[in-house]
């Protein structure tokens, strides 16, 4: 059985984009997914399959 990660220790992709939007106004969820596909990000997966960034 997979161990659940406590909610306060991670951010889902949309929250990461929201936090970084002032510094990187062109950042989008799909751009972060692209970085993942290129091996530049390695998000974990929650039990609901959401990407989570620690």
C-alpha positions as CSV (number, residue, x, y, z in Angstrom):
1,X,0.0,0.0,0.0
2,X,1.3,3.4,-0.9
3,X,2.1,5.9,1.8
4,X,0.2,9.2,1.6
5,X,2.2,12.4,1.7
6,X,0.9,14.9,4.3
7,X,-0.9,17.8,2.5
8,X,1.2,20.6,4.0
9,X,4.5,19.1,2.6
10,X,3.8,19.5,-1.1
11,X,2.1,21.6,-3.8
12,X,0.2,20.5,-6.8
13,X,1.2,21.8,-10.1
14,X,-1.4,24.6,-10.3
15,X,-0.3,25.9,-6.9
16,X,3.3,26.0,-8.0
17,X,2.4,28.0,-11.1
18,X,0.3,30.4,-9.0
19,X,3.2,31.0,-6.6
20,X,5.7,31.5,-9.5
21,X,3.5,33.6,-11.7
22,X,4.9,37.0,-10.6
23,X,8.5,35.9,-11.4
24,X,7.6,34.0,-14.5
25,X,4.4,35.5,-16.0
26,X,4.5,33.1,-19.0
27,X,4.6,30.0,-16.8
28,X,1.7,27.5,-17.3
29,X,0.8,24.1,-16.1
30,X,1.6,22.7,-19.5
31,X,5.0,24.2,-19.4
32,X,5.8,22.5,-16.1
33,X,4.5,19.2,-17.6
34,X,6.9,19.8,-20.5
35,X,9.8,20.3,-18.1
36,X,8.8,17.0,-16.5
37,X,8.8,15.3,-19.9
38,X,12.3,16.6,-20.6
39,X,13.5,15.1,-17.3
40,X,14.1,18.6,-15.7
41,X,11.4,18.1,-13.0
42,X,10.6,14.9,-11.1
43,X,7.3,15.3,-9.4
44,X,5.9,12.5,-7.2
45,X,2.4,11.2,-7.7
46,X,-0.4,11.4,-5.1
47,X,-2.8,8.5,-4.7
48,X,-5.2,10.3,-7.0
49,X,-2.4,10.5,-9.6
50,X,-2.0,14.3,-9.2
51,X,1.6,15.5,-9.7
52,X,3.0,16.8,-6.4
53,X,6.1,18.9,-6.0
54,X,7.9,18.6,-2.7
